[in-house]
Amino acid sequence: MPQMAPLWWEYLFLSFSTLMMTIMIIIYHNPNVQPAKNTKMSKKMMNQMNWPW
């Protein structure tokens, strides 16, 4: 497939989509967004879903 768009537009689009995916991951894996349940299972799940960043 021939490259229709210049390289800077491609880089801008890729970085923007990566940023949006990162924001969605942070939102959906944030313990503050999810309903708080003070059970051992929920705390264990939150500890397993801890991201390094």
C-alpha positions as CSV (number, residue, x, y, z in Angstrom):
1,M,0.0,0.0,0.0
2,P,1.6,3.3,-1.0
3,Q,2.1,5.9,1.7
4,M,-0.5,8.6,1.2
5,A,0.2,10.8,4.2
6,P,3.5,12.5,5.1
7,L,5.5,11.0,7.9
8,W,4.8,13.7,10.5
9,W,1.0,13.2,10.2
10,E,1.5,9.4,10.6
11,Y,3.6,9.9,13.7
12,L,1.1,12.4,15.1
13,F,-1.8,10.0,14.6
14,L,0.0,7.0,16.1
15,S,1.1,9.0,19.2
16,F,-2.4,10.4,19.6
17,S,-4.0,6.9,19.4
18,T,-1.4,5.5,21.8
19,L,-2.2,8.4,24.2
20,M,-5.9,7.7,24.1
21,M,-5.4,4.0,24.7
22,T,-3.2,4.8,27.7
23,I,-5.8,7.2,29.1
24,M,-8.5,4.5,28.7
25,I,-6.4,1.9,30.4
26,I,-5.7,4.3,33.3
27,I,-9.4,5.1,33.6
28,Y,-10.6,1.5,33.5
29,H,-7.9,0.2,35.9
30,N,-8.1,3.0,38.4
31,P,-9.4,1.7,41.8
32,N,-11.0,5.1,42.5
33,V,-13.3,4.7,39.5
34,Q,-14.5,1.2,40.3
35,P,-17.1,0.7,43.1
36,A,-15.4,0.3,46.5
37,K,-16.1,-3.0,48.2
38,N,-14.2,-3.8,51.4
39,T,-13.9,-7.5,50.8
40,K,-10.8,-9.7,50.7
41,M,-11.4,-10.8,47.2
42,S,-11.7,-7.2,45.9
43,K,-8.5,-6.2,47.7
44,K,-6.7,-9.2,46.3
45,M,-7.9,-8.3,42.8
46,M,-6.7,-4.7,43.2
47,N,-3.3,-5.9,44.3
48,Q,-3.0,-8.1,41.3
49,M,-4.0,-5.3,38.9
50,N,-1.3,-2.9,40.3
51,W,0.5,-1.4,37.3
52,P,4.2,-0.5,37.6
53,W,3.4,3.1,36.7
